[in-house]
């Protein structure tokens, strides 16, 4: 067992020295590794193939509040590394990215969450990474991101206030431009009409941008938190999807719900009943953004298909289009804030580059994941996967929600 703590600097265990060039003495590399691991502010834990802690560095001891490495070594990592989402929601073992990564031996890269530390259950915001090794062991590292979040919080507050303040004058400008363009309220010549139409388009874009910025910051600064309710996902998504049918028809796009691929043949999938615990407003924002995009980036004559199905312990939603597609280079960046693919097709189509960021942010806040597959020039499929719950769990949560609302109503009536 590797325990680098409390080692006395004896003759057998000397203080670190620089590696020498002596052909008989190998360099004392391990001592440098010890110094580095003892000194860094990031927590480092090494577990064996059974999830048992073999090594823990001082930063990890402090962050987990286990007082001493001896209290941690030999323990199952799950007893020490209890995490919840950064929004403060408990994670089931099935949706917990740390457990999933350890069990599947897949690396986890910088998952932002909160560490529940020690007996006081203090919440420490961390970014956690796992690195699987060839022998089945794993290295878990975690970094305190409290300072980063505080700075981000200040930025978010500024963006939110600025967007809020600017939204009102933009709405006024937009209103006056609409009046100028309305023949019943103003007379303008043809040239001026062209200029005013351009100004109106720009003011609409600004209005949209400020609204998107406000939506992004609302979740970032904790002004909104997901309100989870149990839902039957096929009916919920179907209901949201139906609001977009008219827009698709207007653009002469075939639009349907119930097919996994662009072939609308397998309606029987909809006979499945799939449950999840979701925030209905978040679901609407996710679906509205994905479907708006699918319609926006698909030329007339194309198709958009949406489906929901159970996929093991997940609910899988896909929004598939036969539109302009996304290059593999752009595909890596499209979920970033303000990212817009820049090509001759997209330049013509307006947007803020915030829609997919909102989709990702909302999906992750519900314990979900979002990704896309695309063939440039042929079409794109966006996938949203969310933790699924059983029919039993659905009924249990439904009763809990109904009871809570009855109590609230009674309270309100008194
Ligand atoms: P935007 O407001 O620009 O649409 P998004 O964040 O919604 O912003 O999307 C980011 C970029 O991803 C878009 O600018 C576009 O290049 C690309 N994109 C998104 N959805 C699709 C789609 N269905 N087909 C092709 N490209 C898409």
Boltz pocket constraint, residues with backbone or C-beta under 6 A from the ligand:
constraints:
  - pocket:
      binder: B
      contacts: [[A, 289], [A, 290], [A, 293], [A, 294], [A, 297], [A, 321], [A, 323], [A, 324], [A, 325], [A, 326], [A, 334], [A, 336], [A, 339], [A, 340], [A, 341], [A, 342], [A, 346], [A, 349], [A, 350], [A, 351], [A, 352], [A, 353], [A, 354], [A, 355], [A, 356], [A, 357], [A, 380]]
      max_distance: 6.0
